[in-house]
Amino acid sequence: MVATPTAPTAEPSHPGWLVRRQPHPDAPGLADLVDDVARFRAADVFRTPSITSPASRPDRVAVADTDALWSDLLERSARRPNFRLVRDGTTTDPARVTRSARIGNRDLADLAAPNQIIEGYRDGATVVLQGLHLTDPHLARFANNLALELDQPVQINAYLSPSSARGLDVHFDYHDVFVVQLDGTKRWRVWSPTERSRDPIGGTHTVPRPRPDELGAPILDLVLEPGDVLYLPRGHPHVAETTDRASAHLTVGLLAITWHRVVRRAIDDEIAAGRLRSSIPLSTLDPVQADAPADGAADRWAAPDLGELQLDLGSVAVRRWVAHEIWGRQAATRLRPRSPVDAGAADGLLAVAPGPLITLSRSGDRSLLFIGDRTISLPEEAHPFLTELLRHPGPFARPDLCGLDDDSSRVVITRLLDEGVLVSQAPEQRR
């Protein structure tokens, strides 16, 4: 049985800003990766490697099926860059594992060549499946559950390795990862961050890989068994290799939303609002004097007057940007119904559909409901009604909510049903 992800929450975290988290109940969450979620959030995340064994959680379930991963690659005409083969740190020439085909009047040259992939695997190459959070429906829901819990973008890759094989050389990642061992065994060696890798930032990935003389003794040297989960913060050099058994594991990456990007966004907002235009104080380039008076130039340089700089890193604009940064990378697992919704559905029992984060904010005279892959704009007078809706913990009926007259609430509910934000519930599901 899949551990239940974090229960739905909707709390005002800033004036004019409301968040609703509605996880997928049929997909794993953070509790399936770590024993103590509170401890992980407080002490481990972004800080220190940790290991979780299935022996401590017998109810933990596998988050993916290895045979299904192979089937999707070999039997569904996967295309690059969704897969690649790596052996001893070198990526196989794509031309050796792809084939051409024609669809309509278009030639495709990047389709998976199944038998060539199997040949490469038999020859010792690791098959890497990339972006599974966008192509596998179950893993998309899993990734979204983690993104809801951690407020970080989540990506999922898989590594299918033959016995006695090494895919990548010693390297470090620019994001944190959970390594989820699915089948077989794999030996992992992990080192403390080097000076260069201590706090890498994603993007160009230009920091040189660590040299053997920089590493010293590993802080972890272990063999992962099926069900084991290794958490590895970014910047920790590591290398993995199979034993005498083939291996399959997922890497679940937490892609960083870093402070430097948030601060830059906040400054951009200040500049766009016409602030931060005053001149710097006079004499700020004077040399520092040890006995300078408190109001001297040296003191102004050490603690300049930034009277106009009143950055609110929790402002609605910045929070809205962060939400878009996260959910613009995730799969749209909350789908609209294929047929238009009948207006009569608005008078039945309703619930918020699971899926990406929902946020409610204002912009001018409009209420903005962000639902992951798009934003729904509604009149400002609907804001109190939407606030009540997002704060309601379970299934509800339209009369349970106040803030709009009967006709207006029916229009709003019908719109939200048509957008897939709400779903109809059977009467027995009401709490």
N, C-alpha and C positions, 0 to 999 in steps of 0.2 A: 504493500500500500504506500502511495506517495505521501510523504510528510506534508501536512498542510502549510502552505506559505503564510507569510504574515497576513493577518486578518485585514479586511478593508478598513482604511482610515481616511478621514477627511478633517483636517485641522487647519485653522487660519494661522499661518506662520509669519505673516506680515500684513499690515493694513492693506486691504484691497487685493489680497492674494489668498486663494484657497486651493488646496491640493486634495485629490482623491486617488488612493492607491487601491486597485481592485485586481488582485493576482489571479492567475489561472489556477483553479483548484485541481486540475487534472495534470499538472506538470510539477516537477520538483522545484525547490527553492533553496535558500541558504541553509536551512536546517538539514538538508540532505547532503551538505558538503562539510559542515563543521558540527562538533558535538555541542558546543556552548555558543549560541549565536551572540549573546550579550558580551561574553568575554572576547569573542573574535572581534566584534565591532569596537570594543573599548581598548583592547591591548594588542591585537595582532595585525589588523588590516593596515596596509601601507608600511608596516614596521618590521615584522619578523616572520621567517618561515615557520610553518606548523604542519603537523601530520595528523590525520584522522584515519583511524582503522575501522573497518566494518565490525570488528569484534566488539567495539564499544557501542555500536548502534545496529543491532541485528535487523531492525526494520528498514534500514536504508536500502534503497533500490538503485539498480543500474539506471543511469540517465540516458543511455543509448544502447542500441543493439549492434554489435559488430557486423553480423551478417547483413543487416539492413543497410549499413553504411557501404559495404562492398557492393551490394545489389544496386544501390542508387548510382554508384560510380560506373559500374560495368554494364548495366542493363538499361539505363535511362539517358544515354548519350550526354553525359556530363560534358561541360565545356570549360576550357581554361578561361580565367585563372582559378577556377574552383578546385583544381587539383594540380599537383606537381609531384615529382619523384626526387628524392634526395639521397645521396649515398656518400658517406665519409665527408660530409660538409659541402659537397658539390651537387648542384641541381642538374638533373638529366636534361639534355637538349629536348625542348618541347616537341621538336619534329619527330623524335623517336617514339613518342607515346601518344601522338595525335593522328587523326585521319581527316580526310576531306569528304564532304558530302554536299549535295545540292538540295535546297528547299525552295520550291518555286523557281524564281529566276535569280536566286542568290546562292553564291558558293560560300560554304563554311569550311574553314581550314583548322579549327581548334577543337574538334570533337574528340572525346576520349577514344583511344584505340584499345579495346579491352585486352586482347591477347598480348599486345606489346607491353601494357601495364603489368600484366601478370608475369611476363618474362622478366621485366625489370625488378619486380618484387622478389621473384625466385633468385635473381642474381644478387640480392642483398640490399636493394634500395627500399627506403621507407616511403610509403605513399602518404602524402599530406593532403587532406581535404580541407579547403579553406572556405570561410564564410558560411558555415552550416546554420548559423542563426538566421540566415536569410533564405535558405533553401530547404531546410527540414522543418516541417510544421511543429513537431514535438519539441525540438531544440529551440525553435523560435519562441515558444511559450516559456520554456525554461529560462532562456536568456532574458526575456522580459520580466519574469518574476524576480530574477536577481537584480535587474536594473531598477525595479520598483523598490527593492529593499536597500540598495546601496547608493542610489543616485549617481551611478556611473554607467557610461555606455558599456555594453557587454558583447563580445564576439566569441564565437566557438569554432575551433578547428579540431581535426582529428588526425592522429598519427598511427598508421598501420604498418608495423615493422616486422620483418622476418626475424628468425632467431639469429643470434650472434651478429647483430647489425648496429651500426651507429649512423644516425641521419646527419645531424648538425654537429659542427665542432663546438668547442667551448665558446659560449657567447652569453650575453645578457639581453633581457627584453626591456623594452621601453614602457612596458605596462605590467601590472600585476597579473598573475595567472593562478588558477586552480588546475592542477593536473589530476584528472580523474581516471584511474586505471580501470579499464573495462574488461580486458581479457589478457591472459599471459602475465609475464613479469617484465620489469624494466629496472635497471640499476640507474640511480640518480646520484650524482655528486654535485654539491652546491657549496660555493665559497662566499665569504663575506664580500660586500661591494669593494671595488678598488676606488682609488681617488677619482678616476675618470668616470666610473659607472655609478658613483654613489647616488646621484640624483639626475639621471638622464631624462630628457624631455623629448616626447615624440615629435614626429615631423620628418626631418631629413635623415635621421638615424646615421649620423656621421661620426659618432664617437668610436674610435678604434676598439676592436675586440681586445680583451685582456691577454697578456702574454703569460706563458707558464710560470716565469720567474716572479710575476706579480702576485700570484694566487696563494702560495703557501698550502697548508693543509686544509682540506675541505671541512666545513662546519657540519655538513650532512653527507653521509655515504650510506645509502640504503637501497633496498630492492622493493619496489611497489608491487603488491599483489592485487588481484581483482577486488575492487571496492575501496581500496586505499585512495586517499585524497591528499595531495601535497599542495600547500599554499606557498607561493613564491612571490615576494614583493619585487617590484622592478629594480633593476640594477644589480641583482645577485647573479654573478657568473655561474653557469651550470652546464653540465653535459649529461646526456642520457644514452644508454646503450642497452640492447636486449641481452638476455642471458641465453641459455640453451633452449628457450621457449619463445615463440612468436609473441608479439605484444600489440595491444590496441589501447590507446588512451585518448581522452579529450583534453585539450587545453582551453580553459574558459578564461578569456582575457578581460580584465577590467581596464578600459582605456581611460587615461587620465584626463579629467577636467581640472587643470592646474590653476593655482592662484594667480600666476602671472597673466593667464588669459582672462580671468575674471576681472582683475584690476585694469587691464587694458580696455576691456569692454566698459567698465565703469567710467574710466577717464574719457573714452569716446562719447559716452552719454553726457558727461559734464560739458565737454567742448561743444557738442551739438546743442546743448541748452544755453550756450553763450557765456559759460563761466570759464574760470582758469585763464583769464586774459590780463590780469594785473601784472605789472613788471616785478621782477625779483628785487629784493631790497638793495639799496646802494651799498657799495663797498663790500660786497660779499666775497670779493677776491683778495681782500687784505690778508696778510699772513696771520696765522693763529698766534695769539699771545697768551702765555700761561696765566698772566695776571690781568687779562682783559676784563673790564667791568661787565657786569651782567647784561647791560644793554648795548655792549660794543658790537662791532661788525663780526668778530670771530664767533660771538654767541649767536648772532643771526644766521651764520653759516651752519653752525652745529645744530641749531633748532630754528630753521627759517620760519618766518610767518607765512603759513599757508592758509590764510584766512578764507580764501575762496575755495580751497580744496576740501570739500565736505562729501567725500565719496561715501555712498551708502551701498556697501557690497551686498546688502540684502534687499536692494530696491526691487520693485516690481519689474522694471525694465531688465535688470541683470538676471533676476530669477527666470524671467520669460526666455531670455537668451540661453541660459544654462539648460532649461527644459528642452528647447529646440536642439541644442547641441547634443544632448543625450538621445532624444527620441527620434531625431532625424536619421540616426544610424541603426535603429532597431526595426524589426519586422512589424508590419501592420497586422497584429493578431486579433484586433477587434474589427470585424468586418460588417459592412452594411448588408442588409438583406437583399437578395437578388431581385425581389419584386417590391414595388412600392407598398408602403404600409397603409392599411385601411385605418381611417380615422377612428373607428370604433375600438381599436386596440388601446387607445389612450385611456379608456375607461376600465381596463382590466388591471390585474396585479402586475407590478413592474419591478425590475431590478436593474442596477447598473451592470453593464456587461463587463466581463474581465478583459484585461488588455493593457495597453500603454497608459502611462500617467495621464490623469485629467487635471488640468489647472483652470481656474476661473480668475479672471482679472478684468480691469476696466481700461478702456482707451477712448478718451473723449466721451461721447454719448453712447458708446457701445459696450456691451459685455462680451468678452472674448473667452470662448470655451475651447481650449487647446486639448486635443485628444490623441496626440502622438504623431499622426501623419498629416494632420490638417487642423485648421482653426475655424470654429463656427462663430460667426458674428451675430449677436442678438441684440435687441433694443435694451437700453439701460434699465427700463422698468422691469425687465425679467430678472435682474440681478438677485433680489431677495429670494425669489422663487428658486433660482438655480442654486443659491447658497444652501437653502433648506434641502434641496434634492441631494446635493453632494454630501451633506452631513448625515443624511439618513443612513443608518447602519445596515439595514436589510431590505427585503422586499417591501413595497409600499403601494398604496393606491393613490391616485391623483388627489382625492380630497384630503389626504394626510398632510399635504403641503399647502402653505399659505403664501401670499405674496402677489398673486394674480387673480383676476376674476375667472370665472368658470370657462368662458370662451377662450380667453388668452392662454390659460394653462393648458387647455386641450391642444391649441395650436403648437405650443412649445413642446409638449410631450410627444405629439405626433412627429414633429421635426426630429427630436432626439431618437425616437424609435427608427425613423427612416435613415438616420445617420449611423445607426448601430450602437449609439451610446447607451441606450436602454434596450432591454429585452423583456418579452412577456413571460410571466411565470404562471405555473399551475397554482390553483388556490391552496393546495395542501402545503406549498412551499413557504407560505407566509408564517413568520415567527410571531 
